[in-house]
Amino acid sequence: MHHFAYRHGVLHAEGISLNDMASQVGTPFYCYSTATLTRHYEVFAQAFAGADSLICYSVKANSNLAVLKTLGQLGSGMDVVSEGELRRARAAGIAPERIVFSGVGKTREEMAFALEEGIHAFNVESEAELTALSEVAAAGGHEARIAIRVNPDIDPKTHKKISTGKAEDKFGVPYARARELYTRAAAMPGIQLRGVHMHIGSQITDLTPFGDAFALLRDLAGQLREDGHSIEFINFGGGLGVPYRGDNDVPPHPDDYARTVRAAAKDLNVRLLFEPGRMIAANAGILVTRVLYTKKGANKTFTVVDAAMNDLIRPTLYEAWHEMWPVREELRKESPQTTDVVGPVCETGDYLALDRALPPFHEGDLMAVMTAGAYGAVQSSTYNTRPLIPEVMVSGDGFAIVRPRPSFEELLGLDRIPEWLK
Ligand SMILES: *Cc1c(COP(=O)(O)O)cnc(C)c1O
C-alpha cells in the first residue's frame, strides 16, 4: 500500500500533483511519501504489539535525514553500518540506546566513536573484529554490548547479490563455531554479551528461509544460556520483501512474519530486535523522470529518459524490476508498446527497464519509476558528472526539498588542481 495515486488524471504523491512538482523542482528527482513511510513503520510495529521489541530501521536503505527523522518520531531506532550513518541517526535525533551497528568492516575509529556515543549494541561479524572491539573498548574504559552475527548457511531464495546468510557469503560467523566464540568473547575485557543476531538477506518473499533460520537462532540462544551467557535479545535482522511487481509478487504480510518470529522466540523471554529497511522505505518513494527522446533501433525501440543508472542502479546491479507509470493517466488507455527505458549515461548497462510493455511515452512525458524509495538515492553517484538528483518529501498537501540538486560549481568544486598544474 502506498500513497501515489491518480487524481483528476494526474499522478499525485499524497495531495501533490507530480506535474506541478516536476515544474518546480525539475527532473529527475526522488519523491518520498510521509504517509507511506508512516504506514509501513506502523504495520510492522503493530505486528509486534505487546511484545518487548525494538525496531531499528536499516539506515542504508534510505538515509535522508528527513526520512530518519520521520521514522524516529514514530519511535523507530536505527541500524547503521558506518560512522557516517551513525552520525546521520544521531543528527536525526535518534537516542543512542536505540542504535545498533552492523557491518563486516568496522574500523577501530568507528568502534571508538560508537562506544563514545553509547549505542545499544554492536553486531559483531568475526573473531578478529571481536578482538579489535575488546581492545578499543578496554582502552577507552568502555563496555561494548554485543551480539554475534551468525551465518546459518540458509538460502534465502533471493537475488545472489542480496543473499547474506549462505556459507559462501562474507557475513557473520559460521553457525557451528558460534558457541565457541561466545565462550571466548565472555572472557574478553570490555565485552558484554547481550544477544544473538542474524540477517540472511534482502527482498525475501518466502517465509520458509526465515522460519528455518529463526529456529536455528532459537536453538543457539538456548545453548548459550546453558553455557551461562545472558541472552537478553534476539536480533532477527531485516530482509522482508516488497511487491515490486504489484499484485504479481506478494511478499508475506508482517503479521505472518511476526508469527514466525514469535514461534521462534516463544518462552525465551527475550527482547525482539528487527532491522527492516526495504520494507519500510521502498514503496514510500518513486523516481520521477522525463522522456527526452524515443528512438527506433534496428530491432528495438528505446525510450530515452533523463534519469540514469547513476541515479537508480538497481536494474543494472540486481536485475531489478520497477513498475513505470505515466504521470498523465490518459496514456494508460493507449495500447502498450515494447521498449527499453534507458538513460543518458554512456554504458550499455545504463537502463531502467528492458523489453518492457509500456504505454506509448512521447518526448516530454513524465514517468514515475515506482518502489524506488529503498536502495535508490543512497546508491546514486555523479558518474558522467551528473549532479545528484534532488529528494523531495511530501506530507499531505505540502512538500519540501529534503536534498537539493547541487550546482555544477559545487560538483566541480570537490576537485582540486595540484600546484604543478596551476
Ligand atoms: C541491509 C541490512 C538490513 C536491511 O535489509 P532489508 O532487506 O532492507 O530489510 C538489515 N540488517 C543488516 C545487517 C543489513 O545489512
PDBQT file of the ligand as one rigid body, heavy atoms in Angstrom, charges set to zero:
ROOT
HETATM    1  C1  LIG A 501      20.852  -4.187   4.762  1.00  0.00    +0.000 C 
HETATM    2  C2  LIG A 501      20.639  -4.760   6.116  1.00  0.00    +0.000 A 
HETATM    3  C3  LIG A 501      19.361  -4.791   6.680  1.00  0.00    +0.000 A 
HETATM    4  C4  LIG A 501      18.128  -4.322   5.940  1.00  0.00    +0.000 C 
HETATM    5  O1  LIG A 501      17.694  -5.225   4.990  1.00  0.00    +0.000 OA
HETATM    6  P1  LIG A 501      16.310  -5.002   4.227  1.00  0.00    +0.000 P 
HETATM    7  O2  LIG A 501      16.224  -6.118   3.276  1.00  0.00    +0.000 OA
HETATM    8  O3  LIG A 501      16.374  -3.677   3.573  1.00  0.00    +0.000 OA
HETATM    9  O4  LIG A 501      15.235  -5.071   5.257  1.00  0.00    +0.000 OA
HETATM   10  C5  LIG A 501      19.232  -5.274   7.952  1.00  0.00    +0.000 A 
HETATM   11  N1  LIG A 501      20.302  -5.723   8.660  1.00  0.00    +0.000 NA
HETATM   12  C6  LIG A 501      21.537  -5.704   8.146  1.00  0.00    +0.000 A 
HETATM   13  C7  LIG A 501      22.664  -6.199   8.966  1.00  0.00    +0.000 C 
HETATM   14  C8  LIG A 501      21.749  -5.231   6.866  1.00  0.00    +0.000 A 
HETATM   15  O5  LIG A 501      22.992  -5.232   6.350  1.00  0.00    +0.000 OA
ENDROOT
TORSDOF 0
